[in-house]
Amino acid sequence: MRKVTITRNYMPNAEGSCLIAFGNTKVICTASVEKKVPPHVDETKSGWLTAEYAMLPRSTNTRNRRDGIGRVNSRGIEIQRLIGRSLRQAVDLTRMPGYTITVDCDVLQADGGTRTASITGGCIAVYDAIQTMLKQKMITENPFKQWIAAISAGIVDGKPIVDLDYANDSRAEVDMNVVMTESGEFVEVQGTGEQGTFSRQQLNKLLTLSHNAINKLINKQQLSVGEKPFPKPMYE
């Protein structure tokens, strides 16, 4: 894994925020609270959590065009749906009826793994937003139920590795993203043979490497908010 750094409360106007870096990949994650829910949610029984994702124009080697009217970034839509699905597993929405938490993930610098950094940092922003809601007596019960983190994995030059930077990602034979809970359950596994196929044995190895890496990330999340991490089993 690359070096991971977390800076909480990076955006002071937001209910929760952090700057997270996986090596040279840097993402600002903010969690904003609003007293409303989308039409498909019964505001008397539940709240909601959603996410948005964007890359700044010069977060990459060449300039990306900004999203705007008449321009739909299908990659960004797919990633923000993944972030939202993942982070909803961190929260008991029935304990925050009538409220929506929107997690914005803005990539400052991209060097591979922006979606996994967004999920890992977004969970910290959600945790802090919920603490703000409790302090301001917007809710009476803590809806945060578990930590969620994510990591990329792949096979490069025939070798399984985790946390791919752009150089590795661009030539990976197999590319994967894994999202897990602190109890070791999977939220999502995205795996593709980019330049070939992969075996069941290679898949098992990638999942084991990802599981161990996510355990370390969840320890970092817990330490960043002052929680004492519980020992988590490592796998061979």
N, C-alpha and C positions, 0 to 999 in steps of 0.2 A: 504494500500500500504506500501511496504517497503521503507526505506529511499533511495532516488535517488540522486546521486551526479554526476556532469558533470565536466570534466577537458578538456577544449579546447586546441588545438594546442599541443596535447600530443606527436605527431610524427612530429618534425619540418621539416623533408624533404618532407612531403606530402603537397599538395595544401590545404587540409583540413583534420582535424583529431580531435578525442576526445577519452577520456577514460570515459566510462559510467558505473555506478554501480547501479544495482537494488539490494539492500541488499548485499548479498555475491556473487551475479553474477556480474562479471566484464568482459567487452568487450572493446577491442581497435577497433575503427572504423576509417579507413583512406579513403580519397577520392583522387584518382589520375587522372590527366587530360592528355589525349593523343590526338595528332592531327591525328586521324584516326577514322573510323567507320566500323562496320561489313558490309559484302557484301549486306545484305538486306536493308541497309539504304542508301538513296541518300544523299551524303555528301554535295551537294549544297543546300539541302532543310532542313536538320535536323541533329541533333546530336544523341547521344545515352547514356544511363545509364545502367550499369549492376552491378552485385554484386557477391562476392565470400565469402564463410563462412567456417570457420574451428575451431576446438577445439584443444587447445594444449594438448599434451599427458597426463599431470597431472592436467588438469583443473577439472577432476572428481576424485572420491575416488579411482578408480583403473585406471591404465594407458591405454589410448586409443592409438591404432596404428596410426601413421601418414598416411595421404593420400599419395599415390605414384603410380608408374607405375604398372598397373595390379590390382590395388585396387580401387574400386569405392565406395564411401560412399553415398549411396542413400539418407540417411537422410540429409546429408549436401547439396546435390544437390537440394532436395526439399526446404530446408530452404533458400538457396541463390536465388532460383527463386522467392520465396515469397518476399525476401528483395528487389530484383530488381523491381518486379512488383509494390511494394508499393512505393518505392522512385521515380519511374518514374512519379508518380502522383504529386510530389512536383515541377516538372520542366517542363517548356515549351521548349521542345527539338528543336523547330523550331528557337529558339533564340540563339542556339549554334551550327550552322551547321558545320559539319566536325569534331566535337570534341566528344570524349567519356570520360565519368566519370566512373571510376571503383571504387566501394565501397568494401573495404576488411574489413570483420568483423572477428576478431580473439578472441576467447573466452579464457581469462586467467584463469577464475574460474567460474565453472558452479554450480549454485544452483537453477535451474529452471528459465524459462523465457528468455533463451539466444536469441531466435529469436526476441522477442518483444523488448528486450534491444538493439539488433543490428539495428532494424528499427529506433527506437527512437534516438539512437546515430548516426546512419548513416545519418539521415536527417541533423543533425548539421554539420557533416563533409562535406556533399554536399553543404550546405549553405556557409561554409567558402571557399570551393574550388571555388565556383562561385564568391565570393568576390575577390579571387586571380586572376581569369580570367579577371574580370573587371579592376582591378588595373593594370594588365599587358597588357591591351588593346587587349586581345585575342578575346574578344567579345565586342560589343557596347551596347547591351540591356541586362538588367537583366532577366535571364530566371527563376529565383526562383519565384514560384507563390503561394505556400502555405506550411504550416508545416504539417508534417505527424508524427503520433506517434502510438504506439501499446502497448497492455497490454494483459496478460493472465487472464483468469477467469475460474472458475469451481465450482462444487458443492462437498463439502467435509463434510462428516457426516451430509448430508442433508441440509447444509447451503451454499448459494451462496457467494463466495468470489472472490476477484481479486488479481492479482500479486502473483501467487502460487510459493512458494519455492519448493525445491525437495521433502521435507517430505510431503507436501500437494499434490503435483502433482502425486506422486507415489501411492497415495491412493484415488485420486479423482474419484467420480462416473461419473462426467461429466467434460470434459476438453475442453477449448475453447481458441482461440486466435482472437483478434479483432484489426483491423487496421482502423484508421479514419483520416480524414482531420480536419484542424482547424475550418472549417465551419460546422463540425458535420456530414459530409457524410461518409458512409462506403466505404473503399477500399476493405477489405476482412474480412470475418467471417469464421473461421474454428471451428466447434463444433462437438464433438463426445461423445456419451455415452459409456464411457470406461467400466463401471461395471453396467450399467443399462440404462434405458431410462430417458428422461426428458420431462416435460410438456411445453406447450406454455407459461404458467405463469412463470415458472422457466427460460425459454429462455429470456423472456422480462426483468426479474430481472437481469440476467447476462449482457444483453446489456446495461441496465441502469447503472449498476455499472461500466461497462467498459467505457461507454461514459463519466461519471464523472471523472474517473481516467485519461482518455486520455486528458480531458480538463486541468487537473493539470499538466500532462506531457508537454503539449504544452506551458503552461505558463512557465515552467522551461526551455524549449528550448529557448523561446523568451528572457527570462531574461539572459540566458547564453551568448547571443550574443549582449546584450545591448538594446534589443527592449522592449518597454513598452507593457505588455500584455493587450489585450482587454478583458473586462469581458465576460465570457462565461456562458450560462445558465446551472444550475445544475438541475438534474432531480430526482424525488422521485421514 
